[in-house]
Amino acid sequence: MNLEGTEVETIDLRSDTVTKPSREMREAMLEAEVGDDVYGEDPTVLQL
């Protein structure tokens, strides 16, 4: 993949203690499929 000439946006995901989640963000968290990553049951970790 050649990214030459492409503008890349950096997003800092280290910590966010100020932002309040929107209603849509809360709904996404509520509906998210989760599992235990230690036992290989978390679908998001498995996709990564």
mmCIF file of the C-alpha atoms, coordinates in Angstrom:
data_MODEL
# 
_entry.id   MODEL 
# 
loop_
_atom_site.group_PDB 
_atom_site.id 
_atom_site.type_symbol 
_atom_site.label_atom_id 
_atom_site.label_alt_id 
_atom_site.label_comp_id 
_atom_site.label_asym_id 
_atom_site.label_entity_id 
_atom_site.label_seq_id 
_atom_site.pdbx_PDB_ins_code 
_atom_site.Cartn_x 
_atom_site.Cartn_y 
_atom_site.Cartn_z 
_atom_site.occupancy 
_atom_site.B_iso_or_equiv 
_atom_site.pdbx_formal_charge 
_atom_site.auth_seq_id 
_atom_site.auth_comp_id 
_atom_site.auth_asym_id 
_atom_site.auth_atom_id 
_atom_site.pdbx_PDB_model_num 
ATOM 1  C CA . MET A 1 1  ? 0.000   0.000   0.000  1.00 0.00 ? 1  MET A CA 1 
ATOM 2  C CA . ASN A 1 2  ? 1.456   3.352   -1.032 1.00 0.00 ? 2  ASN A CA 1 
ATOM 3  C CA . LEU A 1 3  ? 0.273   6.279   1.098  1.00 0.00 ? 3  LEU A CA 1 
ATOM 4  C CA . GLU A 1 4  ? 2.548   8.835   -0.542 1.00 0.00 ? 4  GLU A CA 1 
ATOM 5  C CA . GLY A 1 5  ? 0.651   12.074  -1.045 1.00 0.00 ? 5  GLY A CA 1 
ATOM 6  C CA . THR A 1 6  ? -2.157  10.881  1.208  1.00 0.00 ? 6  THR A CA 1 
ATOM 7  C CA . GLU A 1 7  ? -3.098  12.965  4.202  1.00 0.00 ? 7  GLU A CA 1 
ATOM 8  C CA . VAL A 1 8  ? -3.224  10.768  7.301  1.00 0.00 ? 8  VAL A CA 1 
ATOM 9  C CA . GLU A 1 9  ? -5.222  11.843  10.338 1.00 0.00 ? 9  GLU A CA 1 
ATOM 10 C CA . THR A 1 10 ? -3.894  10.768  13.733 1.00 0.00 ? 10 THR A CA 1 
ATOM 11 C CA . ILE A 1 11 ? -6.397  9.985   16.464 1.00 0.00 ? 11 ILE A CA 1 
ATOM 12 C CA . ASP A 1 12 ? -5.173  9.890   20.075 1.00 0.00 ? 12 ASP A CA 1 
ATOM 13 C CA . LEU A 1 13 ? -6.957  7.014   21.826 1.00 0.00 ? 13 LEU A CA 1 
ATOM 14 C CA . ARG A 1 14 ? -4.806  6.896   24.965 1.00 0.00 ? 14 ARG A CA 1 
ATOM 15 C CA . SER A 1 15 ? -7.318  8.467   27.331 1.00 0.00 ? 15 SER A CA 1 
ATOM 16 C CA . ASP A 1 16 ? -10.471 10.521  27.277 1.00 0.00 ? 16 ASP A CA 1 
ATOM 17 C CA . THR A 1 17 ? -11.737 11.653  30.645 1.00 0.00 ? 17 THR A CA 1 
ATOM 18 C CA . VAL A 1 18 ? -13.592 14.746  29.449 1.00 0.00 ? 18 VAL A CA 1 
ATOM 19 C CA . THR A 1 19 ? -15.887 13.714  26.591 1.00 0.00 ? 19 THR A CA 1 
ATOM 20 C CA . LYS A 1 20 ? -19.382 12.610  27.508 1.00 0.00 ? 20 LYS A CA 1 
ATOM 21 C CA . PRO A 1 21 ? -20.777 9.857   25.293 1.00 0.00 ? 21 PRO A CA 1 
ATOM 22 C CA . SER A 1 22 ? -23.705 10.801  23.077 1.00 0.00 ? 22 SER A CA 1 
ATOM 23 C CA . ARG A 1 23 ? -26.999 8.915   23.133 1.00 0.00 ? 23 ARG A CA 1 
ATOM 24 C CA . GLU A 1 24 ? -25.899 7.082   19.979 1.00 0.00 ? 24 GLU A CA 1 
ATOM 25 C CA . MET A 1 25 ? -22.603 6.094   21.586 1.00 0.00 ? 25 MET A CA 1 
ATOM 26 C CA . ARG A 1 26 ? -24.400 4.735   24.640 1.00 0.00 ? 26 ARG A CA 1 
ATOM 27 C CA . GLU A 1 27 ? -26.799 2.773   22.428 1.00 0.00 ? 27 GLU A CA 1 
ATOM 28 C CA . ALA A 1 28 ? -23.853 1.293   20.506 1.00 0.00 ? 28 ALA A CA 1 
ATOM 29 C CA . MET A 1 29 ? -22.217 0.234   23.787 1.00 0.00 ? 29 MET A CA 1 
ATOM 30 C CA . LEU A 1 30 ? -25.486 -1.268  25.022 1.00 0.00 ? 30 LEU A CA 1 
ATOM 31 C CA . GLU A 1 31 ? -25.957 -3.282  21.829 1.00 0.00 ? 31 GLU A CA 1 
ATOM 32 C CA . ALA A 1 32 ? -22.322 -4.355  21.409 1.00 0.00 ? 32 ALA A CA 1 
ATOM 33 C CA . GLU A 1 33 ? -21.624 -8.073  21.373 1.00 0.00 ? 33 GLU A CA 1 
ATOM 34 C CA . VAL A 1 34 ? -19.061 -8.823  24.078 1.00 0.00 ? 34 VAL A CA 1 
ATOM 35 C CA . GLY A 1 35 ? -17.223 -11.798 25.472 1.00 0.00 ? 35 GLY A CA 1 
ATOM 36 C CA . ASP A 1 36 ? -14.193 -12.732 27.540 1.00 0.00 ? 36 ASP A CA 1 
ATOM 37 C CA . ASP A 1 37 ? -11.004 -12.094 25.576 1.00 0.00 ? 37 ASP A CA 1 
ATOM 38 C CA . VAL A 1 38 ? -8.953  -14.311 27.894 1.00 0.00 ? 38 VAL A CA 1 
ATOM 39 C CA . TYR A 1 39 ? -11.043 -17.322 26.847 1.00 0.00 ? 39 TYR A CA 1 
ATOM 40 C CA . GLY A 1 40 ? -11.117 -16.276 23.178 1.00 0.00 ? 40 GLY A CA 1 
ATOM 41 C CA . GLU A 1 41 ? -14.803 -15.344 23.328 1.00 0.00 ? 41 GLU A CA 1 
ATOM 42 C CA . ASP A 1 42 ? -14.722 -11.623 22.463 1.00 0.00 ? 42 ASP A CA 1 
ATOM 43 C CA . PRO A 1 43 ? -15.797 -11.121 18.825 1.00 0.00 ? 43 PRO A CA 1 
ATOM 44 C CA . THR A 1 44 ? -13.992 -7.789  18.454 1.00 0.00 ? 44 THR A CA 1 
ATOM 45 C CA . VAL A 1 45 ? -10.702 -9.212  19.732 1.00 0.00 ? 45 VAL A CA 1 
ATOM 46 C CA . LEU A 1 46 ? -11.113 -12.195 17.428 1.00 0.00 ? 46 LEU A CA 1 
ATOM 47 C CA . GLN A 1 47 ? -11.561 -9.873  14.427 1.00 0.00 ? 47 GLN A CA 1 
ATOM 48 C CA . LEU A 1 48 ? -8.368  -8.023  15.326 1.00 0.00 ? 48 LEU A CA 1 
# 
